[in-house]
Amino acid sequence: MKILVCVSKTPDTTSKIAFTDGNTKFDENGVQWIINPYDEWYSLVRAIELKEKDPATIVHLVTVGGADTEPIIRKALALGGDEAIRINTDNSDSYYIAAQIAAIAKDGYDLVFTGKETIDYNGSSIGGMIAEMIDAPYISLATKFELNGTTATVTREIEGGEEIAEVALPAVVSCQKGIAEQRIPNMRGIMAARTKPLKVVEPVAADALTAIVSFEMPPAKAGVKLVSPDNVAELVKLLHEEAKAI
Amino acid sequence: MSVLIFVDQSEGHIKKASFEALTYGVKVAEQLGTTAEALVLGSVSDDLASLGKYGVKKVHQVNNASLNQLDAQVYAKVIAEAATQSGATVVVFSHNQTGKAVAARVAVRLKAGLVAGACALPDTSNGFVVRKTVFSGKAFANVSITSAVKVISLNPNSYTTIAGEGTAEVNPLSIAVDAPKVKVTAVNKVSGEVPLTEAEIVVSGGRGLKGPENWGILLDLAKELGAATACSRPVGDAHWRPHHEHVGQTGVQVAPNLYIAIGISGAIQHLAGVNRSKVIVVINKDPEAPFFKAADYGIVGDAFEVVPKLTEEIKKLKAK
């Protein structure tokens, strides 16, 4: 079993979001970078669990980004995985990024794991695109994943519930909460990560089909209207007559 | 040239998010001076001709039983083929569970730029620029699509449905459907519960409720309002509530008309998941709770006293 885990670098969840250069660039000033939580907590940990069950399993990590993504990749390797591949390019277009990962993924992997989305661009698109590019089935928003030989049993989220499906491998799966429990790297893992191979490859030719023109912050709230806890009827009146929300 | 809107169904019924996508797609077509058509896969018991009231003139249907279950690979091939046949230059999805599985694949098949999670109509004054939410709702990005064919998936609850008069012509399409590689073996729907991402009103609880045994007051309120229930991350992590109820940056992102937060302090990660809600009400005994800064209405008070009163007052309002 050979698993490719897609890892992305994102700002920490507590980061204050701001923009520079006339709102065309994300302001990286003072931003802490982390592994995209969905990639780290769910897809990477599930891949590591599968390797713990069957030590013959090979787990490779892949990321698309410049040299500044390497601390994140090392941190991911400290959790587990045999080696990492960094595709040396920077772009925000999902088609372009997916084409880079697909070029690696078609190289004999049985499974490609992604997080359900990245917490910066929230596209939920890379997994589906990779799957289309390598002509493999795609299960999105998986909350459980079990291997049974050449197929897998996956539970995925649907509106108001869940669906259990059998899927033939190779397949692409986007992972979310439920599929694995978050882990913290231990000292042995951190030491081992230092010497694990980190290959840098140059991007393949691909088109970027979108580009970010500018960013905007949402309009600020007008301020809260406080109602006395002894006058709950007033809140209901406001919600009904002023906000027209009920 | 036309706009094709993918209409999503479950067990024969069209999903609410698809009515939003229809309204949106018709508006996009108007902007481009072209027509909007809808596409439905599988067998549907709802009246398809009535989708005309959202402004589409034609509803294509590929009525093949194997499309009653979602295999994104099979779906994408059929949708892309239908888009090509109808000469669509824009394909619109809802950014719901099906859209997330399928839109990206369709974009690849059509070699189309994708904006996933759109929240406004495209600006066509200079190219084709679509606004989407980024950083989990903390900001917006205006994204230009440079390819000839464009795919947009629309965030649920971000575009108001407009229904008028009209009937659409239902056009059966015969497109070859591949054998699925994904076989659905079981479906578990929580019956009687309002799906969180489709809910107009969400009532959400945090650690301030002290324990799962205290959720009764929140459930009563939700029932009275016909609301979906949600929770903060610590509550989900402690298994007080099922994890699919966790809203926030790393959970579900919601954008209801009304979000009522009970005993939730309002950490930045939680706010990211809910700040697109139209109206936010915060009930918290700590006047310093950061959530009040993001709220429209608030009560500084004990949830155990305020929430039952609120339920009573809503009962009274409904009785009027």
Contacts between the chains, C-beta under 8 A, distances in Angstrom:
chain1	res1	chain2	res2	distance
A	11	B	135	7.4
A	13	B	249	5.2
A	13	B	250	6.9
A	13	B	268	7.2
A	13	B	269	4.7
A	13	B	272	7.7
A	14	B	268	5.6
A	14	B	269	7.1
A	17	B	135	4.8
A	17	B	138	4.5
A	17	B	139	5.1
A	19	B	139	7.5
A	37	B	250	5.0
A	38	B	250	7.2
A	41	B	250	7.9
A	93	B	113	7.3
A	94	B	104	7.1
A	94	B	114	6.2
A	94	B	116	7.4
A	95	B	107	6.8
A	95	B	108	6.9
A	95	B	111	7.9
A	95	B	113	6.7
A	95	B	114	7.0
A	98	B	104	7.7
A	98	B	108	7.3
A	116	B	100	8.0
A	119	B	135	7.1
A	119	B	136	5.3
A	119	B	249	5.8
A	119	B	250	7.0
A	120	B	134	6.4
A	120	B	135	5.8
A	121	B	134	5.6
A	121	B	141	7.6
A	122	B	116	7.6
A	122	B	117	5.4
A	122	B	132	7.8
A	122	B	133	6.3
A	122	B	134	6.1
A	122	B	135	7.7
A	122	B	136	6.0
A	122	B	253	7.8
A	123	B	104	7.8
A	123	B	114	7.5
A	123	B	116	4.3
A	123	B	117	6.7
A	124	B	95	7.5
A	124	B	100	4.3
A	124	B	104	7.5
A	124	B	116	5.9
A	124	B	117	7.6
A	125	B	103	7.3
A	125	B	104	3.9
A	125	B	107	7.5
A	125	B	114	5.8
A	125	B	116	4.9
A	126	B	104	7.4
A	127	B	104	7.3
A	128	B	72	6.4
A	128	B	76	7.9
A	128	B	100	7.4
A	128	B	101	6.4
A	128	B	102	7.1
A	128	B	103	7.2
A	128	B	104	3.1
A	128	B	105	4.7
A	128	B	108	7.8
A	129	B	104	4.6
A	129	B	105	7.0
A	129	B	107	6.9
A	129	B	108	5.1
A	129	B	114	8.0
A	131	B	72	7.1
A	131	B	73	6.9
A	131	B	105	6.4
A	132	B	73	7.6
A	132	B	76	6.2
A	132	B	104	7.1
A	132	B	105	4.1
A	132	B	108	3.9
A	132	B	109	6.3
A	133	B	108	5.9
A	135	B	73	7.7
A	136	B	73	7.5
A	137	B	71	6.6
A	137	B	72	7.2
A	137	B	73	5.1
A	137	B	181	4.3
A	137	B	182	5.2
A	138	B	72	4.6
A	138	B	73	6.5
A	138	B	101	6.4
A	138	B	105	6.7
A	139	B	72	7.8
A	139	B	101	7.8
A	139	B	182	6.7
A	140	B	72	7.0
A	140	B	97	7.2
A	140	B	100	5.2
A	140	B	101	4.2
A	141	B	97	6.1
A	141	B	100	6.7
A	141	B	101	7.7
A	143	B	243	8.0
A	143	B	244	7.9
A	153	B	185	7.8
A	156	B	97	7.9
A	157	B	97	6.1
A	157	B	244	6.7
A	158	B	10	7.4
A	158	B	97	5.4
A	158	B	187	7.3
A	158	B	189	7.7
A	159	B	10	6.6
A	159	B	15	6.7
A	159	B	96	6.7
A	159	B	97	5.9
A	159	B	195	4.4
A	159	B	197	6.6
A	159	B	198	6.2
A	160	B	189	5.3
A	160	B	190	6.0
A	160	B	193	6.3
A	160	B	194	7.8
A	160	B	195	3.7
A	160	B	198	7.8
A	161	B	187	6.8
A	161	B	188	5.1
A	161	B	189	3.6
A	161	B	190	5.3
A	162	B	187	7.7
A	162	B	188	5.2
A	162	B	244	7.9
A	163	B	70	7.8
A	163	B	184	5.5
A	163	B	186	7.1
A	163	B	187	5.1
A	163	B	188	7.6
A	164	B	184	7.1
A	164	B	185	5.2
A	164	B	186	4.2
A	164	B	187	7.7
A	164	B	188	7.6
A	165	B	182	5.1
A	165	B	183	6.2
A	165	B	184	4.9
A	165	B	185	6.5
A	166	B	182	7.2
A	166	B	183	4.6
A	166	B	185	5.9
A	167	B	181	6.4
A	167	B	182	4.9
A	167	B	183	7.7
A	168	B	181	4.6
A	168	B	182	8.0
A	171	B	181	7.8
A	174	B	100	8.0
A	177	B	236	7.7
A	177	B	243	5.1
A	177	B	246	6.9
A	177	B	250	7.4
A	177	B	251	6.9
A	178	B	243	5.7
A	207	B	111	7.7
A	207	B	147	7.8
A	208	B	146	7.7
A	209	B	107	7.8
A	209	B	111	7.3
A	209	B	112	6.7
A	209	B	113	3.2
A	209	B	114	7.4
A	209	B	145	6.6
A	209	B	146	6.0
A	209	B	147	4.3
A	210	B	113	4.2
A	210	B	114	6.9
A	210	B	115	6.6
A	210	B	143	5.2
A	210	B	144	6.5
A	210	B	145	5.3
A	210	B	146	6.7
A	211	B	143	7.1
A	211	B	144	5.1
A	211	B	146	6.7
A	212	B	141	5.1
A	212	B	142	7.1
A	212	B	143	5.6
A	212	B	144	7.7
A	213	B	129	5.6
A	213	B	142	4.6
A	213	B	143	6.8
A	213	B	144	5.0
A	214	B	141	7.5
A	214	B	142	4.9
A	215	B	134	7.2
A	215	B	139	5.6
A	215	B	140	6.7
A	215	B	141	5.3
A	215	B	142	7.5
A	216	B	131	7.6
A	216	B	139	6.6
A	216	B	140	4.5
A	216	B	141	7.8
A	216	B	142	7.0
A	217	B	138	8.0
A	217	B	139	5.6
A	217	B	140	7.7
A	218	B	137	7.7
A	218	B	138	7.7
A	218	B	139	7.0
A	218	B	140	6.8
A	218	B	275	6.7
A	218	B	276	7.8
A	221	B	280	8.0
A	221	B	293	7.4
A	221	B	294	6.1
A	221	B	295	7.3
A	221	B	296	6.7
A	222	B	296	7.6
A	224	B	282	7.2
A	224	B	292	5.0
A	224	B	293	7.1
A	224	B	295	4.5
A	224	B	296	6.6
A	224	B	297	6.6
A	224	B	298	4.6
A	225	B	296	6.7
A	225	B	297	5.1
A	225	B	298	7.2
A	226	B	292	7.8
A	226	B	297	7.8
A	226	B	298	5.1
A	226	B	299	7.1
A	226	B	300	6.5
A	227	B	297	6.4
A	227	B	298	7.2
A	227	B	299	5.3
A	228	B	299	7.5
A	228	B	301	8.0
A	229	B	299	5.3
A	229	B	300	6.9
A	229	B	301	2.9
A	229	B	302	7.2
A	229	B	305	6.7
A	229	B	306	5.3
A	232	B	299	7.2
A	232	B	306	6.1
A	232	B	309	4.2
A	232	B	310	5.2
A	232	B	312	7.9
A	232	B	313	5.3
A	233	B	313	5.0
A	233	B	316	7.8
A	235	B	281	7.1
A	235	B	297	6.1
A	235	B	299	6.3
A	235	B	310	6.9
A	235	B	313	7.6
A	236	B	310	7.0
A	236	B	313	4.2
A	236	B	314	5.9
A	236	B	316	7.8
A	236	B	317	5.6
A	238	B	297	6.0
A	239	B	258	7.1
A	239	B	279	7.1
A	239	B	281	7.1
A	239	B	297	6.9
A	240	B	317	6.0
A	243	B	258	7.5
A	243	B	278	8.0
A	243	B	279	4.6
A	243	B	296	6.6
A	243	B	297	7.3
A	245	B	201	7.5
A	245	B	257	5.4
A	245	B	258	4.0
A	245	B	278	6.9
A	245	B	279	4.4
A	246	B	201	7.2
A	246	B	225	6.6
A	246	B	258	6.5
A	246	B	314	6.8
A	246	B	317	7.2
